Amino acid sequence: MATNDVPARLSQLSAAKRALLERRLRGQRDEASEAQSIRPRGGRGPARLSFAQQRLWFIDQLEPGRPIYNIPLPLRLNGPLRIEALRHCLNEIVRRHDALRTTFAVGADLEPVQSVAPSLELPLRVEDLGGLPGPEREAEAVRLATCEAQRPFDLERGPLLRARLLRLGAEEHVLLFTMHHIVSDGWSMGVLVKEVAQLYAAFAEGRESPLPPLAVQYADFAEWQREWLRGGVLEGQLAYWKAKLGGELPVMELPTDRPRPPVPSFRGGFESFKLSKEVTEGLKGLSHRAGGTLFMTLLAAYKLLLYRHTGQEDILIGSPVANRNRVETEDLIGFFVNTLMLRTSLAGDPTFTGLLGRVRKTAVEAYAHQDLPFEKIVEELHPQRDLSRNPLFQVLLALQNAP
């Protein structure tokens, strides 16, 4: 019975039969949910890495000391600041989240493992820039923030979170957070900021932490992922992605003003612009009428733009997804984000509404198969390697709508 047929079928049954069937369906959903729930692992010794962590660990072994997977977050704080209360809340966050006390090493079987320190005191370095003239003060703050963001981490020694406080004035500070991606992601930074705000408000007034205990930790998720993503679950996910990405994959051939370098230089640039409120509301309205989301409409427009510049009808774009589709992971700091491949054909000269329908179908299917890590897909597909390009896709679209 297809899921969307259930309401129609139920309406044809007697009340008693309907109640019985609803109980059975609810029981099936509860059993499935129970099977997918994440529980604390037994013991607190070294744990296996998640699939995503394993990829970053391997990259760090190949190119140690590179800061390309640092995640910097500068926060400007205005008003009176109690530094000891800030220190207290930072270390409470480190105590709450095992990921922030985690380091990575090679285990006895020569496989990488993550080890959680029982405790860790996070240093908060304070630098006073108040003696500098205004323009020099801001320039020095930017310089220090840049240096901090580019300072590499040691995955084996840790810690993999740094905090640095710049004092610009009596009631003006800049708090610099830097985390390694192997223990964090964009959603995690939102969790960090939220908990800093809640804990600081409590500790500055002499109150206890208002945050509830965490039910599980990131290592619990990593072990669960390894156990759950195998057998029929793994085969079902792989079957979809192999079918979707089968055959010769398109390579994005954008017209450029210089030859592509043989290896990435990471010397990129930024181009910023704003969409007006009227355009944004129009996009949201179009999305609603088409039965899609704002992301789907933007993705369709982006694919159309790439088609206009390349003439290629087979467009493959990557997009990050939070991958926190279980309630246990919502409040955790850790590396959960996954990358989806969104492949759409523009053959047949579709209207924009027709293209949006194709994009919507692609996105919905990809979301339903988001549990398979990107690195596992690469491992299974064995794409032809080219050091000048990323495997599988060369263009990415991200809509930052997480808190």
Secondary structure, 3 states (H helix, E strand, C coil): CCHHHHHHHHHCCCHHHHHHHHHHHHHHHHHHHHHHCCCCCCCCCCEECCHHHHHHHHHHHHCCCCCCCEEEEEEEEECCCCHHHHHHHHHHHHHHCHHHHEEEEECCCCCEEEEECCCCCCCEEEEECCCCCHHHHHHHHHHHHHHHHHCCCCCCCCCCEEEEEEEEECCEEEEEEEEEHHHCCHHHHHHHHHHHHHHHHHHCCCCCCCCCCCCCCHHHHHHHHHHHCCHHHHHHHHHHHHHHCCCCCCCCCCCCCCCCCCCCCCCCCCCCCCCCHHHHHHHHHHHHHCCCCHHHHHHHHHHHHHHHHHCCCEEEEEEEECCCCCHHHCCCCCCCCEEEEEEEECCCCCCHHHHHHHHHHHHHHHHHCCCCCHHHHHHHHCCCCCCCCCCCCCCECCCCCCC
